[in-house]
């Protein structure tokens, strides 16, 4: 079942104050200003060019929300903020928060979207605003670096020789699998504009001899050969049901006999009484894209089975499936 709410928490849901306070604090880059140690409101205001009196109100609100701590007149970052919202951190994710702030107007159209059944945007951020999409890819790369090596450890590719990362984005997972299995020869297949970002990752990681980049549209263009392993990460929630079903049929023919597919995405619980947080993410896709949504695990299984795959295994709940040809 879904979460149980108290009366006060129901009222709190109606206030988007916390969200806008937080997003504005990221836009002001408050957390980087405090990264070298605690500071007073006046010192922070000087760093971010804000009014000290008004900024102090925001700082106290951030303390109440739990993002900052206050010790007398000084404010300091909490550990999660220091890791993810300070620009000098290797795991900085502030660009994603800035994207959420830019979506503010889109969320204001939610009633209209729900009533009309028509999306408020065409395409998605990667298609419409490549410069923003590039920043998002960089953040996703930093986030994925925390989980990709673990996934590469959990899935045994020791007997596989060839690997294709379909729609591989910044290349984080290709790098992780190739580092774990140095004998793998990999292809990363994505749109030419995306590969401009990917190339930087591959060169930085010194993987140019092991990972080849090929430009193309996986829905429209032929894949460059056949492979022992096909890897698919966070693509399905940008596409329609029919597009995904067709994509799995296409991928089946791109896999050598005895090969496997690895599917990573954000799936909704099959239990209709407990859809899980990805049901909320699916609403984000409704506002953020023309045709995106999250799908249930049973729908992914259906696409795989109808395409011809078998031996389906859920490696990570509502996140990763593998199947064999």
C-alpha positions as a Markdown table, in Angstrom:
| # | Residue | x | y | z |
|---|---|---|---|---|
| 1 | Unk | 0.0 | 0.0 | 0.0 |
| 2 | Unk | 1.0 | 3.6 | -0.3 |
| 3 | Unk | 2.3 | 5.8 | 2.5 |
| 4 | Unk | 0.0 | 6.7 | 5.3 |
| 5 | Unk | -0.3 | 10.4 | 6.0 |
| 6 | Unk | -1.2 | 12.4 | 9.0 |
| 7 | Unk | -3.4 | 15.5 | 8.8 |
| 8 | Unk | -0.4 | 17.9 | 9.3 |
| 9 | Unk | 1.6 | 16.1 | 6.6 |
| 10 | Unk | -1.3 | 16.4 | 4.2 |
| 11 | Unk | -1.3 | 20.2 | 4.7 |
| 12 | Unk | 2.5 | 20.2 | 4.3 |
| 13 | Unk | 2.1 | 18.6 | 0.9 |
| 14 | Unk | 0.2 | 21.7 | -0.3 |
| 15 | Unk | 3.1 | 24.0 | 0.5 |
| 16 | Unk | 5.8 | 24.0 | -2.2 |
| 17 | Unk | 7.8 | 26.4 | 0.0 |
| 18 | Unk | 10.5 | 23.9 | 0.9 |
| 19 | Unk | 11.1 | 23.0 | -2.7 |
| 20 | Unk | 11.4 | 26.5 | -4.0 |
| 21 | Unk | 13.6 | 27.6 | -1.0 |
| 22 | Unk | 15.9 | 24.6 | -1.7 |
| 23 | Unk | 16.1 | 25.2 | -5.5 |
| 24 | Unk | 16.8 | 28.8 | -5.0 |
| 25 | Unk | 19.6 | 28.0 | -2.5 |
| 26 | Unk | 21.2 | 25.8 | -5.2 |
| 27 | Unk | 20.8 | 28.6 | -7.8 |
| 28 | Unk | 22.5 | 31.0 | -5.4 |
| 29 | Unk | 25.3 | 28.4 | -4.9 |
| 30 | Unk | 25.1 | 28.8 | -1.1 |
| 31 | Unk | 26.7 | 25.5 | -0.3 |
| 32 | Unk | 29.9 | 26.1 | -2.2 |
| 33 | Unk | 30.2 | 29.4 | -0.4 |
| 34 | Unk | 30.2 | 27.5 | 2.9 |
| 35 | Unk | 32.4 | 24.6 | 1.7 |
| 36 | Unk | 35.6 | 25.8 | 3.3 |
| 37 | Unk | 34.1 | 26.1 | 6.8 |
| 38 | Unk | 31.3 | 27.8 | 8.7 |
| 39 | Unk | 30.4 | 31.4 | 7.9 |
| 40 | Unk | 28.0 | 34.1 | 9.2 |
| 41 | Unk | 25.0 | 35.2 | 7.1 |
| 42 | Unk | 26.9 | 38.4 | 6.3 |
| 43 | Unk | 29.9 | 36.5 | 5.0 |
| 44 | Unk | 27.8 | 34.2 | 2.9 |
| 45 | Unk | 25.8 | 37.1 | 1.5 |
| 46 | Unk | 29.0 | 38.8 | 0.4 |
| 47 | Unk | 30.1 | 35.6 | -1.4 |
| 48 | Unk | 26.8 | 35.1 | -3.3 |
| 49 | Unk | 26.0 | 38.8 | -3.7 |
| 50 | Unk | 22.7 | 38.8 | -1.7 |
| 51 | Unk | 21.0 | 40.9 | 0.9 |
| 52 | Unk | 22.3 | 39.8 | 4.3 |
| 53 | Unk | 19.0 | 40.3 | 6.1 |
| 54 | Unk | 16.9 | 38.4 | 3.6 |
| 55 | Unk | 19.5 | 35.7 | 3.1 |
| 56 | Unk | 19.6 | 35.0 | 6.9 |
| 57 | Unk | 15.9 | 34.2 | 6.7 |
| 58 | Unk | 16.6 | 31.7 | 4.0 |
| 59 | Unk | 19.6 | 30.2 | 5.9 |
| 60 | Unk | 17.4 | 29.7 | 8.9 |
| 61 | Unk | 14.8 | 28.0 | 6.8 |
| 62 | Unk | 17.4 | 25.7 | 5.3 |
| 63 | Unk | 18.5 | 24.8 | 8.9 |
| 64 | Unk | 14.9 | 23.9 | 9.7 |
| 65 | Unk | 14.6 | 21.8 | 6.5 |
| 66 | Unk | 17.8 | 20.0 | 7.5 |
| 67 | Unk | 20.2 | 21.1 | 4.7 |
| 68 | Unk | 22.3 | 23.3 | 6.9 |
| 69 | Unk | 23.4 | 23.4 | 10.6 |
| 70 | Unk | 23.7 | 26.5 | 12.7 |
| 71 | Unk | 26.2 | 27.1 | 15.5 |
| 72 | Unk | 25.6 | 30.5 | 17.0 |
| 73 | Unk | 26.0 | 33.1 | 14.3 |
| 74 | Unk | 27.6 | 30.6 | 11.9 |
| 75 | Unk | 26.2 | 28.2 | 9.3 |
| 76 | Unk | 27.7 | 25.1 | 8.0 |
| 77 | Unk | 26.9 | 22.3 | 5.5 |
| 78 | Unk | 25.5 | 18.9 | 6.4 |
| 79 | Unk | 27.5 | 15.9 | 5.0 |
| 80 | Unk | 25.1 | 15.1 | 2.2 |
| 81 | Unk | 25.0 | 18.7 | 1.1 |
| 82 | Unk | 28.8 | 18.8 | 1.1 |
| 83 | Unk | 29.0 | 15.7 | -1.1 |
| 84 | Unk | 26.3 | 16.6 | -3.7 |
| 85 | Unk | 25.8 | 20.3 | -3.7 |
| 86 | Unk | 29.3 | 21.8 | -3.5 |
| 87 | Unk | 30.6 | 22.5 | -6.9 |
| 88 | Unk | 34.1 | 21.2 | -6.2 |
| 89 | Unk | 32.8 | 17.8 | -5.1 |
| 90 | Unk | 33.3 | 15.0 | -7.6 |
| 91 | Unk | 29.7 | 14.0 | -7.1 |
| 92 | Unk | 28.2 | 17.5 | -7.5 |
| 93 | Unk | 24.6 | 17.2 | -8.8 |
| 94 | Unk | 23.5 | 20.8 | -8.7 |
| 95 | Unk | 22.8 | 20.9 | -12.4 |
| 96 | Unk | 19.9 | 18.5 | -11.9 |
| 97 | Unk | 18.4 | 20.8 | -9.3 |
| 98 | Unk | 18.8 | 23.8 | -11.6 |
| 99 | Unk | 16.9 | 21.8 | -14.3 |
| 100 | Unk | 14.1 | 21.2 | -11.8 |
| 101 | Unk | 14.0 | 24.9 | -11.1 |
| 102 | Unk | 13.6 | 25.6 | -14.8 |
| 103 | Unk | 10.7 | 23.1 | -14.9 |
| 104 | Unk | 8.8 | 25.3 | -12.5 |
| 105 | Unk | 6.6 | 26.7 | -15.2 |
| 106 | Unk | 5.9 | 23.3 | -16.7 |
| 107 | Unk | 4.6 | 21.9 | -13.4 |
| 108 | Unk | 2.3 | 24.9 | -13.3 |
| 109 | Unk | 0.5 | 23.4 | -16.3 |
| 110 | Unk | -0.1 | 20.0 | -14.6 |
| 111 | Unk | -3.9 | 20.4 | -14.3 |
| 112 | Unk | -4.1 | 21.4 | -18.0 |
| 113 | Unk | -2.0 | 18.3 | -19.0 |
| 114 | Unk | -4.1 | 15.9 | -16.9 |
| 115 | Unk | -7.4 | 17.3 | -18.2 |
| 116 | Unk | -6.4 | 17.5 | -21.8 |
| 117 | Unk | -4.3 | 14.3 | -22.1 |
| 118 | Unk | -1.8 | 16.3 | -24.1 |
| 119 | Unk | 1.8 | 16.9 | -23.2 |
| 120 | Unk | 3.0 | 20.4 | -22.6 |
| 121 | Unk | 6.3 | 19.9 | -24.4 |
| 122 | Unk | 7.6 | 18.3 | -27.6 |
| 123 | Unk | 10.5 | 15.9 | -27.5 |
| 124 | Unk | 12.6 | 16.1 | -24.3 |
| 125 | Unk | 15.4 | 18.2 | -22.9 |
| 126 | Unk | 18.1 | 16.3 | -24.7 |
| 127 | Unk | 16.4 | 17.0 | -28.1 |
| 128 | Unk | 15.2 | 20.5 | -27.4 |
| 129 | Unk | 18.1 | 22.0 | -25.4 |
| 130 | Unk | 21.4 | 20.2 | -26.1 |
| 131 | Unk | 23.4 | 22.5 | -24.0 |
| 132 | Unk | 21.2 | 21.7 | -21.0 |
| 133 | Unk | 21.2 | 18.0 | -21.9 |
| 134 | Unk | 25.0 | 18.0 | -21.9 |
| 135 | Unk | 25.0 | 19.2 | -18.3 |
| 136 | Unk | 22.5 | 16.6 | -17.3 |
| 137 | Unk | 24.6 | 13.9 | -18.9 |
| 138 | Unk | 27.6 | 15.1 | -16.9 |
| 139 | Unk | 25.6 | 14.8 | -13.6 |
| 140 | Unk | 24.2 | 11.4 | -14.5 |
| 141 | Unk | 27.8 | 10.3 | -15.2 |
| 142 | Unk | 28.9 | 11.4 | -11.8 |
| 143 | Unk | 25.9 | 9.7 | -10.1 |
| 144 | Unk | 26.4 | 6.5 | -12.1 |
| 145 | Unk | 30.1 | 6.3 | -11.1 |
| 146 | Unk | 28.8 | 5.4 | -7.6 |
| 147 | Unk | 26.8 | 2.3 | -8.8 |
| 148 | Unk | 28.3 | 1.2 | -12.1 |
| 149 | Unk | 31.3 | -0.7 | -10.7 |
| 150 | Unk | 29.0 | -2.6 | -8.3 |
| 151 | Unk | 26.7 | -3.7 | -11.2 |
| 152 | Unk | 29.7 | -4.8 | -13.2 |
| 153 | Unk | 30.8 | -7.0 | -10.3 |
| 154 | Unk | 27.3 | -8.5 | -9.9 |
| 155 | Unk | 26.9 | -9.6 | -13.5 |
| 156 | Unk | 29.3 | -12.2 | -14.8 |
| 157 | Unk | 30.6 | -11.4 | -18.3 |
| 158 | Unk | 33.8 | -13.4 | -18.0 |
| 159 | Unk | 32.8 | -15.7 | -20.9 |
| 160 | Unk | 31.6 | -12.8 | -23.2 |
| 161 | Unk | 33.7 | -11.1 | -25.8 |
| 162 | Unk | 31.6 | -8.3 | -27.3 |
| 163 | Unk | 29.4 | -5.7 | -25.7 |
| 164 | Unk | 27.2 | -2.9 | -27.0 |
| 165 | Unk | 25.9 | -0.1 | -24.8 |
| 166 | Unk | 22.7 | 1.1 | -26.6 |
| 167 | Unk | 22.0 | 4.8 | -25.9 |
| 168 | Unk | 25.0 | 4.7 | -23.6 |
| 169 | Unk | 25.1 | 8.4 | -22.8 |
| 170 | Unk | 28.3 | 9.5 | -21.1 |
| 171 | Unk | 29.7 | 6.0 | -21.2 |
| 172 | Unk | 29.8 | 5.3 | -17.4 |
| 173 | Unk | 28.6 | 1.8 | -17.5 |
| 174 | Unk | 30.6 | 0.8 | -20.6 |
| 175 | Unk | 33.7 | 2.0 | -18.7 |
| 176 | Unk | 32.8 | 0.0 | -15.6 |
| 177 | Unk | 32.1 | -3.2 | -17.4 |
| 178 | Unk | 35.3 | -2.9 | -19.6 |
| 179 | Unk | 37.4 | -2.2 | -16.5 |
| 180 | Unk | 36.0 | -5.2 | -14.7 |
| 181 | Unk | 36.4 | -7.4 | -17.8 |
| 182 | Unk | 39.5 | -6.2 | -19.7 |
| 183 | Unk | 39.0 | -8.7 | -22.5 |
| 184 | Unk | 35.7 | -7.1 | -23.6 |
| 185 | Unk | 35.5 | -5.2 | -26.8 |
| 186 | Unk | 32.7 | -2.7 | -26.5 |
| 187 | Unk | 30.7 | -0.4 | -28.8 |
| 188 | Unk | 28.8 | 2.6 | -27.4 |
| 189 | Unk | 25.9 | 3.5 | -29.8 |
| 190 | Unk | 24.2 | 6.9 | -29.3 |
| 191 | Unk | 23.2 | 10.1 | -31.1 |
| 192 | Unk | 26.2 | 12.0 | -32.6 |
| 193 | Unk | 25.6 | 15.1 | -30.4 |
| 194 | Unk | 25.7 | 12.9 | -27.3 |
| 195 | Unk | 28.9 | 11.2 | -28.3 |
| 196 | Unk | 30.7 | 14.6 | -27.9 |
| 197 | Unk | 30.2 | 14.2 | -24.2 |
| 198 | Unk | 30.9 | 10.4 | -24.3 |
| 199 | Unk | 34.2 | 10.9 | -26.1 |
| 200 | Unk | 35.5 | 13.1 | -23.2 |
| 201 | Unk | 34.7 | 10.3 | -20.7 |
| 202 | Unk | 36.3 | 7.6 | -22.7 |
| 203 | Unk | 39.5 | 9.6 | -23.2 |
| 204 | Unk | 39.7 | 10.6 | -19.6 |
| 205 | Unk | 39.3 | 7.0 | -18.5 |
| 206 | Unk | 41.9 | 5.9 | -21.2 |
| 207 | Unk | 39.5 | 3.4 | -22.7 |
| 208 | Unk | 39.7 | 4.4 | -26.3 |
| 209 | Unk | 41.3 | 1.0 | -27.3 |
| 210 | Unk | 38.5 | -0.9 | -25.7 |
| 211 | Unk | 35.4 | 1.2 | -26.4 |
| 212 | Unk | 34.4 | 2.3 | -29.9 |
| 213 | Unk | 31.9 | 5.1 | -30.4 |
| 214 | Unk | 29.3 | 4.8 | -33.1 |
| 215 | Unk | 26.7 | 7.5 | -33.9 |
| 216 | Unk | 23.1 | 6.7 | -34.7 |
| 217 | Unk | 19.4 | 6.5 | -33.6 |
| 218 | Unk | 18.7 | 3.2 | -32.0 |
| 219 | Unk | 15.0 | 3.4 | -33.1 |
| 220 | Unk | 15.8 | 4.2 | -36.7 |
| 221 | Unk | 19.3 | 3.0 | -37.6 |
| 222 | Unk | 20.8 | -0.5 | -37.8 |
| 223 | Unk | 23.0 | -1.5 | -35.0 |
| 224 | Unk | 26.7 | -2.0 | -35.9 |
| 225 | Unk | 26.9 | -5.8 | -35.8 |
| 226 | Unk | 26.1 | -8.6 | -33.4 |
| 227 | Unk | 27.2 | -8.9 | -29.8 |
| 228 | Unk | 27.4 | -11.3 | -26.9 |
| 229 | Unk | 26.0 | -8.6 | -24.5 |
| 230 | Unk | 23.5 | -5.8 | -25.1 |
| 231 | Unk | 23.3 | -3.2 | -22.3 |
| 232 | Unk | 20.3 | -0.8 | -22.1 |
| 233 | Unk | 20.2 | 1.9 | -19.4 |
| 234 | Unk | 17.5 | 4.4 | -18.6 |
| 235 | Unk | 16.1 | 4.6 | -22.1 |
| 236 | Unk | 12.7 | 3.0 | -21.8 |
| 237 | Unk | 11.1 | 5.7 | -19.7 |
| 238 | Unk | 11.7 | 8.2 | -22.5 |
| 239 | Unk | 9.7 | 6.1 | -25.0 |
| 240 | Unk | 6.2 | 4.8 | -25.8 |
| 241 | Unk | 5.1 | 1.3 | -25.1 |
| 242 | Unk | 5.2 | 0.4 | -28.8 |
| 243 | Unk | 8.6 | 1.9 | -29.4 |
| 244 | Unk | 10.0 | -0.2 | -26.5 |
| 245 | Unk | 8.4 | -3.4 | -27.7 |
| 246 | Unk | 9.9 | -2.8 | -31.2 |
| 247 | Unk | 13.3 | -1.9 | -29.7 |
| 248 | Unk | 13.5 | -5.2 | -27.8 |
| 249 | Unk | 12.7 | -7.1 | -31.0 |
| 250 | Unk | 15.5 | -5.2 | -32.7 |
| 251 | Unk | 17.9 | -5.9 | -29.9 |
| 252 | Unk | 17.2 | -9.6 | -30.0 |
| 253 | Unk | 18.4 | -9.8 | -33.5 |
| 254 | Unk | 21.6 | -7.9 | -32.5 |
| 255 | Unk | 22.6 | -10.6 | -30.0 |
| 256 | Unk | 24.7 | -13.7 | -30.8 |
| 257 | Unk | 23.1 | -17.1 | -29.9 |
| 258 | Unk | 23.7 | -17.7 | -26.2 |
| 259 | Unk | 24.2 | -14.0 | -25.6 |
| 260 | Unk | 22.4 | -11.9 | -23.0 |
| 261 | Unk | 20.7 | -8.5 | -22.5 |
| 262 | Unk | 21.0 | -6.3 | -19.4 |
| 263 | Unk | 18.2 | -3.8 | -18.9 |
| 264 | Unk | 18.5 | -1.0 | -16.4 |
| 265 | Unk | 15.7 | 1.5 | -15.8 |
| 266 | Unk | 13.1 | 2.8 | -13.3 |
| 267 | Unk | 10.2 | 0.3 | -13.0 |
| 268 | Unk | 7.0 | 0.7 | -11.2 |
| 269 | Unk | 6.1 | -2.1 | -8.7 |
| 270 | Unk | 3.9 | -4.8 | -10.2 |
| 271 | Unk | 1.8 | -4.6 | -7.0 |
| 272 | Unk | -0.9 | -2.1 | -7.9 |
| 273 | Unk | -1.4 | -1.3 | -4.2 |
| 274 | Unk | 2.2 | -0.2 | -3.8 |
| 275 | Unk | 3.5 | 1.5 | -6.9 |
| 276 | Unk | 6.7 | 2.8 | -5.4 |
| 277 | Unk | 8.5 | 6.1 | -5.8 |
| 278 | Unk | 9.0 | 5.5 | -9.5 |
| 279 | Unk | 5.3 | 6.3 | -9.9 |
| 280 | Unk | 6.2 | 9.9 | -8.8 |
| 281 | Unk | 9.1 | 9.9 | -11.3 |
| 282 | Unk | 6.6 | 8.9 | -14.0 |
| 283 | Unk | 4.8 | 12.2 | -13.3 |
| 284 | Unk | 8.0 | 14.1 | -13.7 |
| 285 | Unk | 8.3 | 12.4 | -17.2 |
| 286 | Unk | 4.7 | 13.5 | -17.9 |
| 287 | Unk | 5.7 | 17.1 | -17.3 |
| 288 | Unk | 9.2 | 16.9 | -18.7 |
| 289 | Unk | 8.8 | 15.1 | -21.9 |
| 290 | Unk | 6.4 | 14.5 | -24.8 |
| 291 | Unk | 6.0 | 10.7 | -24.3 |
| 292 | Unk | 8.0 | 9.6 | -21.4 |
| 293 | Unk | 6.7 | 7.4 | -18.5 |
| 294 | Unk | 7.8 | 4.6 | -16.2 |
| 295 | Unk | 6.6 | 1.1 | -16.9 |
| 296 | Unk | 5.9 | -1.9 | -14.6 |
| 297 | Unk | 8.3 | -4.7 | -14.3 |
| 298 | Unk | 5.7 | -7.1 | -15.8 |
| 299 | Unk | 5.7 | -4.9 | -19.0 |
| 300 | Unk | 9.4 | -5.2 | -19.4 |
| 301 | Unk | 9.2 | -9.0 | -18.9 |
| 302 | Unk | 6.5 | -9.1 | -21.6 |
| 303 | Unk | 8.6 | -7.1 | -24.1 |
| 304 | Unk | 11.6 | -9.4 | -23.5 |
| 305 | Unk | 9.6 | -12.7 | -23.7 |
| 306 | Unk | 7.7 | -11.6 | -26.9 |
| 307 | Unk | 11.0 | -10.6 | -28.5 |
| 308 | Unk | 12.2 | -14.2 | -27.8 |
| 309 | Unk | 14.4 | -13.8 | -24.7 |
| 310 | Unk | 14.2 | -16.3 | -21.9 |
| 311 | Unk | 15.8 | -17.0 | -18.4 |
| 312 | Unk | 14.7 | -13.6 | -17.1 |
| 313 | Unk | 16.3 | -12.6 | -13.8 |
| 314 | Unk | 15.6 | -9.5 | -11.7 |
| 315 | Unk | 19.1 | -8.6 | -10.5 |
| 316 | Unk | 18.0 | -5.5 | -8.6 |
| 317 | Unk | 14.4 | -4.9 | -7.6 |
| 318 | Unk | 12.6 | -2.5 | -10.0 |
| 319 | Unk | 15.9 | -1.5 | -11.5 |
| 320 | Unk | 17.9 | -4.3 | -13.4 |
| 321 | Unk | 16.8 | -7.3 | -15.4 |
| 322 | Unk | 18.9 | -9.8 | -17.4 |
| 323 | Unk | 17.7 | -12.2 | -20.0 |
| 324 | Unk | 19.2 | -14.7 | -22.4 |
| 325 | Unk | 18.9 | -15.5 | -26.1 |
